[in-house]
Every structure is written in structure tokens, then in C-alpha cells.
Amino acid sequence: MSPTITKSHEYYQDQANPSPGIAIEPSASAIAQSFAQGPNPSPLPKAFQPLTIRGSTIKNRIWVSPMCMYSSEDGFATDFHLSHYSQYAMHGAGLVMVEATGVLPEGRLTPNCLGIWKDEHIGNLSRIVNHAHKYGAVMGIQLGHSGRKGSTLPLHLYGTRPTLHVAESEGGWPNNVYGPSPIAYDDQHYTPREMTIADINAAQQAFADAAVRADQAGFDVIELHGAHGYLLFEFLSPLSNQRTDKYGGSFDNRVRFLVETIRKVRQVWPQEKPLFVRVSATDWVEGGWTGEDTVALAKIMSVEGVDLIDCSTAGNDPRQNIPAAPGFQVPFATAVKKQVPGILTGTVGVITKPSQVNEITEEGKADVVFLAREFLRNPSFVLSAAHELGVYVKWANQYERGQLKTKHSYA
């Protein structure tokens, strides 16, 4: 007899306890079938130990990094986004961070980027959050503003034109690209106009308003995008900020825009919900923002209620000389973790192997690891990492027959 299904589209989806990607003790049957060699190691590898931040307990330390998808129109999330983010939740990622989402129309990088500048955006975002929650994922959203890098082409169209410019006739906003100073990133980008104090206040309020909408959509975490040469970071770096008012010049003045934004966001973002900030820990350019600056800023952000610093680098100056190699950005997260007690750190960048993830977390170099390209290549990275590290984890009910075995077998 067929089961009675009240809402057929929800049948078999609610798998939050235990959820995919959470370490569970294997049954005798699982061991007999070679899905596990025996009980899970005790203690568990750090990568599979849960982490509680304020009111959120995240089941593992392998998280999905925000990645621009350039798949929106007028800022709205689509079925693509539902499918894209759901796959990571169904395959066990502890936290899934939605891509940089514009707090204003001109805060998008391209006309095809996600937005959260109006209440109408909430519904589609809420649908994504609700579905991911069925699989026990903690859901985050990165709130961003492109600043002087706005009104440009999506990544897949790079190289198809002489510049990255997107004209107003194509949905761009060339007359509304702004930043701390009228300095273009390079000759591929528009030259921004210098922001007035009124512009600064409006942008800060837009971040706060976006945080309210993110809460209404059900997100558990927000991350402010203060990295990669976008607006919040443009104020931090002396390479892009040459103002002479209270928002430029000294270190304290250059961090003011971000610190004030954090305060406004923290006032409206529920106290039980975590707040992250992504920073570029260095410009990789002489005379620019440095790792020491990042540590000093982290000390301020910790006092202001930021829970985790997500350490990336670069993106603010084309002269950057990036020594890209596996784990090349990890030392910046480690420096913050060691020098700013009480704040958590995340790291990113050329991390592709489960052994890397576990070494970083086991040795206390960072509390969590965000993966981007590796998740694009392998959405079930958490499950394969568990297999490699000898941890038995829950798989989504629908995928259990695909569990990896400890012995070669075609059964």
C-alpha cells in the first residue's frame, strides 16, 4: 500500500536529524557491508567536529564559500540558485554561503548578480533557505557592494570585448559607479565618482536594510563582503582610498566605513545569529593593505560583535603579485586566530584535498575551511572527505545506495 503523502513535493526531504554530512556511528550492517571499517575515531577528526557560534551549531567544518553565479535578472534568485545551493546541502556541507548579493542595484558586480535591495527578493531567497534547512545545512548569505568594480561583464564573457564595461542600454549603471576616491581599478573598469557623506550613509543603511531582509528570508548567518576590491575593502586600502576627510588617511579613518557598517548591521541582525566578515588580508602590493592591518582590524571587529573573520586576499589592485599555491592564504587566518583571542577564523584558497582541510583545522591554523572551486568540481566533497578520513557520516536518504566502501567492491 502506498504511503499517504500530504505534500508530495516534501516527501522524504526532511532529513535534519541526523542530516547528511554529520558524523554518526555506523551500524553493524554498515560495517558488514564495508561502508565502515568499525566505529568512528574518537575524537573525530576536527574537520567533522561540530562548531557552535551563538545560536547556530554547524555539523562540520567544511563550508561552501560564496561564489558569484551571474544567473539573476533584476537581482532575483531563480530555479538555478535553488538547484545550485541545494546540492551542497543534500551532500553534507555544514554551512552553505550564498554568493555576494547586492545591497543596492548599483551594488551588484554585473547586471546578472543576485540582489537583496527590495522586499520582493525575499521570497525566492527564502525558498532556497527552507529547502537547505531540510537537510540540516546552516545557511549564510554574503552581503556585498561592488563599488568601483560595478557595471561590468559576467566572468564567462571576459575577453569578448575591449573592456569589461556594461552600458546603461545593457542594464548597467555607468553613471552610478562610485567608490571612496575617483580611481579606476584599471582601464577595463569605469572610473568611479567619489562618494559624498550622504552616499556613505545611504550605503551603510542599505547594508543594514539588507540584513533585515536576510533575517526575514530565514538566513542563519550573514557575511559582509569586505574583500576583493569591492566597496568595503576599497575604503580600507590606501591604494584605493585617498580621501582627506574622516573616512581617509589614517588607519582609523580608513576602517571607519566598515566599522560603522558593522555597528548598523549588528543593531538589526538578531543577537543569536552569527555575523562574519570576509576581508582581503593583504593587497599583495607594496604600500597597500597588509596582514598586520588585518590583525589590527580584527581586534576592532571582535569588539563590535563580529564572530568570524573569513580571510582571503587580493583583488584590489592589478599590480598584485599573488604567490598562489596550496593553502597560501592560511597563514593570514592563523595570525588573526593567534593574535585576536575569542574570534573565529576561516580560510580559503587552493584547498582541494581532505587531508589539507583536516590538517588546517587539527593544527588550529583556522577554525573552518571554505571551499569554492573544489565544490564546483565535486559537490559531494564532504562525503568523499569523510571516506578518506575514516569517518562514517549520514548520506541523504535518496543517495544512500551510493555510499563509498572501505574495500573495492561492485556490490
C-alpha positions in Angstrom: 0.0 0.0 0.0 1.4 3.4 -1.0 2.2 5.8 1.9 -0.2 8.7 2.4 1.6 11.9 1.4 0.1 15.2 2.4 2.6 17.3 0.4 4.2 15.1 -2.2 6.9 17.6 -3.0 8.2 17.5 0.6 8.0 13.7 1.0 11.4 12.2 2.1 13.1 15.6 2.1 13.2 16.5 5.8 16.4 14.8 6.9 17.6 17.3 9.5 18.2 14.7 12.3 20.6 13.2 11.6 21.4 15.2 8.4 23.8 14.5 5.5 27.4 15.2 6.4 27.1 14.7 10.2 29.2 12.0 11.8 27.2 9.1 13.1 28.2 5.7 14.5 28.0 3.0 11.8 25.5 0.2 12.3 26.6 -3.4 12.3 25.1 -3.7 8.9 27.1 -0.8 7.6 30.3 -2.4 8.9 29.4 -5.8 7.4 28.8 -4.1 4.0 32.2 -2.4 4.2 30.7 1.1 4.4 32.8 1.5 7.6 35.7 -0.4 9.0 34.4 0.0 12.5 33.3 2.7 15.0 34.2 6.3 14.2 37.6 7.5 15.5 37.4 9.2 18.9 37.9 12.1 18.9 36.6 12.7 15.5 38.9 14.5 13.0 38.5 18.2 13.6 37.0 18.7 10.1 34.0 16.7 11.3 33.6 18.1 14.7 30.6 20.4 15.1 31.1 24.2 15.8 28.6 26.3 17.8 28.5 30.0 17.1 25.9 32.0 19.0 22.6 30.1 18.3 23.9 28.0 15.4 25.5 24.6 15.7 27.2 23.7 12.4 27.7 20.0 12.0 31.2 20.0 10.4 34.0 22.5 9.4 33.7 22.1 5.6 31.8 25.1 4.3 30.7 26.3 0.9 32.4 29.6 0.0 30.3 32.4 -1.7 30.8 32.2 -5.5 29.2 34.6 -8.0 27.0 32.7 -10.4 25.8 35.6 -12.7 22.4 33.9 -13.1 19.9 36.5 -12.0 17.7 39.1 -13.5 16.9 42.3 -11.5 18.5 40.6 -8.5 16.1 37.7 -8.2 17.1 34.2 -7.3 16.0 31.6 -9.8 15.5 27.9 -10.1 19.2 27.7 -10.9 20.0 29.0 -7.4 17.6 26.6 -5.8 19.3 23.7 -7.5 22.8 25.1 -7.1 22.7 25.6 -3.3 20.5 22.6 -2.6 23.1 20.2 -4.0 25.6 21.3 -1.3 23.0 20.9 1.5 22.0 17.5 0.2 25.6 16.4 0.1 26.5 17.4 3.6 28.2 20.8 3.7 28.0 22.2 7.2 27.4 25.8 6.1 26.3 27.0 2.6 27.1 30.6 1.9 25.1 32.2 -0.9 27.1 34.3 -3.3 27.8 38.1 -3.0 24.3 39.7 -3.0 23.9 43.4 -3.9 22.5 45.6 -1.1 21.7 48.2 -3.8 21.1 47.8 -7.6 24.4 49.5 -8.2 26.0 47.3 -5.5 26.0 44.4 -7.9 29.1 43.5 -9.8 27.1 42.7 -13.0 23.5 43.1 -14.1 23.3 39.3 -13.6 24.2 39.2 -9.9 21.9 38.5 -7.0 20.2 41.3 -5.1 18.5 41.9 -1.7 17.8 45.6 -2.0 14.0 45.2 -2.1 11.4 43.2 -0.2 10.4 41.4 -3.4 13.7 39.5 -3.3 12.9 37.8 0.0 10.5 35.1 -1.3 12.8 33.4 -3.7 15.7 33.5 -1.3 13.5 32.1 1.5 12.7 29.1 -0.8 16.4 28.3 -1.1 16.9 28.6 2.7 13.9 26.5 3.6 14.9 23.7 1.3 18.5 23.6 2.5 17.3 23.6 6.1 15.5 20.3 5.4 19.0 18.7 5.0 20.4 20.3 8.2 22.6 22.9 6.5 23.2 26.2 8.1 22.5 28.9 5.5 24.5 32.1 5.1 24.4 35.0 2.7 27.2 37.3 1.7 26.0 40.9 1.6 28.1 43.0 -0.8 28.6 46.2 -2.7 30.8 46.2 -5.8 31.9 49.9 -5.5 34.2 50.9 -8.3 34.1 47.4 -9.8 30.4 47.6 -10.7 28.6 47.7 -14.0 30.9 45.1 -15.6 30.5 41.8 -17.6 29.9 38.4 -16.1 33.1 36.3 -15.8 32.2 34.0 -18.7 32.2 37.0 -21.1 35.7 38.2 -20.1 37.8 38.7 -23.2 34.9 39.2 -25.6 35.1 43.0 -25.6 37.8 45.6 -25.4 36.7 46.5 -21.8 34.5 45.0 -19.1 32.1 47.9 -19.3 28.4 47.3 -19.4 26.4 50.3 -20.7 23.1 51.6 -19.4 21.4 50.2 -22.5 22.5 46.7 -21.5 21.3 47.1 -17.9 24.5 48.7 -16.5 24.8 51.8 -14.4 28.0 53.6 -15.7 26.8 56.9 -14.2 26.3 55.4 -10.7 29.6 53.6 -10.2 31.2 55.1 -7.1 33.9 54.5 -4.5 35.9 56.2 -1.8 38.1 58.0 -4.4 37.8 58.7 -8.2 40.4 56.0 -9.0 39.6 53.3 -11.5 40.6 49.7 -10.8 42.2 49.6 -14.3 41.4 50.7 -17.8 38.9 47.8 -18.1 36.6 49.4 -15.4 34.7 52.6 -15.1 36.3 55.5 -13.2 34.1 55.9 -10.1 32.9 59.1 -8.7 34.0 59.9 -5.1 31.3 59.2 -2.6 29.8 62.0 -0.6 29.0 61.7 3.1 25.3 61.2 2.1 26.4 58.4 -0.3 28.3 56.8 2.6 25.3 57.0 4.9 23.0 55.6 2.3 25.3 52.6 1.5 25.7 51.8 5.2 21.9 51.9 5.7 21.5 49.7 2.7 23.7 47.0 4.4 21.5 47.3 7.5 18.3 47.0 5.5 19.7 44.0 3.6 20.4 42.3 6.9 16.8 42.8 8.0 15.7 41.1 4.7 18.2 38.3 5.2 16.7 37.6 8.6 13.2 37.7 7.1 14.3 35.2 4.4 15.4 32.8 7.2 19.2 33.0 6.8 21.2 31.9 9.8 24.4 33.8 9.1 25.4 36.9 7.2 28.8 37.8 5.9 29.8 41.3 5.0 32.0 41.3 1.9 35.0 43.4 2.9 37.4 41.8 0.4 38.5 41.5 -3.2 38.5 45.2 -4.0 34.8 45.8 -3.5 33.4 48.8 -1.7 34.0 47.9 1.9 37.6 47.0 1.1 38.2 50.0 -1.1 37.9 52.2 1.9 40.4 50.0 3.9 43.3 50.1 1.4 45.3 53.3 0.9 45.7 52.2 -2.7 42.1 52.9 -3.4 41.2 55.3 -0.7 42.9 58.7 -1.0 40.2 60.7 0.8 41.2 63.6 3.1 38.1 63.6 5.3 37.3 61.4 8.3 37.0 58.3 6.0 40.5 58.6 4.6 44.1 59.0 5.5 44.9 57.2 8.8 44.2 53.6 9.6 41.4 54.6 12.0 39.8 56.7 9.3 40.1 54.1 6.6 38.4 51.4 8.7 35.7 53.8 9.8 33.3 52.9 6.9 33.4 49.2 7.6 33.3 49.6 11.4 30.2 51.8 11.2 28.6 49.4 8.8 29.2 46.5 11.2 27.6 48.5 14.0 24.5 49.3 12.0 24.2 45.7 10.8 24.7 44.2 14.3 22.0 46.5 15.7 19.3 45.0 13.4 20.7 41.4 12.9 19.4 39.2 15.7 21.9 38.7 18.6 21.5 34.9 18.4 22.6 34.9 14.8 26.4 34.9 13.8 28.0 37.8 11.8 31.0 37.1 9.6 33.2 39.5 7.7 35.3 38.5 4.7 38.5 40.5 4.3 41.3 40.6 1.9 44.1 40.1 4.4 46.7 41.8 2.1 46.7 43.7 -1.2 49.9 41.8 -2.2 51.1 45.3 -3.4 53.8 47.4 -1.7 52.2 50.3 0.2 48.8 48.6 0.3 46.8 46.9 3.0 48.8 44.3 5.0 48.4 41.3 7.2 49.3 43.4 10.2 46.5 45.8 9.3 44.1 42.8 9.2 45.0 41.7 12.7 44.5 45.3 13.9 41.1 45.4 12.2 40.1 42.0 13.6 40.7 43.3 17.1 38.2 46.1 16.5 35.7 43.8 14.7 35.8 41.4 17.6 34.6 44.1 20.0 31.9 45.2 17.5 30.3 41.7 17.6 31.8 40.0 14.6 32.1 36.3 15.2 34.3 35.0 12.4 36.9 36.6 10.1 36.9 34.9 6.6 40.5 35.5 5.4 41.0 35.8 1.7 43.5 38.2 -0.1 44.0 40.4 -3.1 41.5 41.8 -5.7 42.0 45.5 -5.2 44.9 46.4 -7.4 46.1 44.9 -10.8 49.7 45.2 -9.6 49.1 42.4 -7.1 51.8 39.7 -7.1 50.0 36.7 -5.6 52.1 33.7 -4.6 49.3 31.2 -5.3 50.0 27.7 -4.0 48.0 25.2 -1.9 47.0 26.9 1.3 48.8 30.1 0.5 46.3 32.2 2.4 46.1 30.1 5.5 48.9 32.0 7.4 46.7 35.1 7.5 43.8 33.3 9.2 46.4 31.7 11.6 47.8 35.2 12.5 44.3 36.5 13.3 43.4 33.4 15.3 46.6 33.6 17.4 46.6 37.4 18.0 42.9 38.0 18.5 41.6 35.7 21.2 37.9 34.9 21.1 37.4 35.4 17.4 37.0 32.5 14.9 38.7 32.4 11.6 38.1 30.8 8.2 40.5 30.3 5.4 40.2 29.8 1.6 42.4 29.4 -1.5 43.7 26.4 -3.4 42.4 23.9 -0.8 41.4 20.8 -2.7 42.2 17.7 -0.5 40.5 16.4 2.6 43.9 16.0 4.2 44.5 19.7 3.7 41.2 20.6 5.4 41.9 18.3 8.3 45.5 19.5 8.8 44.4 23.1 8.8 41.7 22.5 11.4 43.5 19.9 13.5 46.6 22.1 13.9 44.5 25.2 14.8 45.5 27.2 11.7 41.9 28.1 11.2 38.6 27.0 12.7 36.9 26.3 9.4 37.7 25.9 5.7 35.7 27.5 2.9 35.9 25.7 -0.4 34.9 27.2 -3.8 36.2 25.7 -7.0 36.6 22.2 -5.4 32.9 22.2 -4.5 32.1 23.2 -8.2 34.1 20.2 -9.3 32.8 17.9 -6.6 29.6 18.9 -4.8 29.9 15.8 -2.6 33.3 16.8 -1.3 32.2 16.4 2.3 31.2 12.8 1.7 34.4 11.9 -0.1 36.4 13.7 2.6 34.7 11.6 5.3 35.6 8.4 3.4 39.2 9.5 3.1 39.4 10.5 6.8 37.8 7.3 8.0 34.6 8.9 9.3 31.2 7.4 8.8 28.7 10.1 8.1 25.0 10.3 7.2 24.1 10.4 3.5 20.9 11.8 2.2 18.3 9.0 2.2 17.9 9.1 -1.6 21.7 8.7 -2.1 22.5 6.1 0.5 22.9 3.3 -2.0 25.9 5.3 -3.4 27.9 5.2 -0.2 31.6 4.7 -0.6 33.0 1.4 0.6 36.2 0.8 2.5 37.0 -2.2 0.3 36.8 -2.4 -3.5 33.5 -3.9 -4.5 31.0 -3.6 -7.2 28.2 -4.9 -5.0 
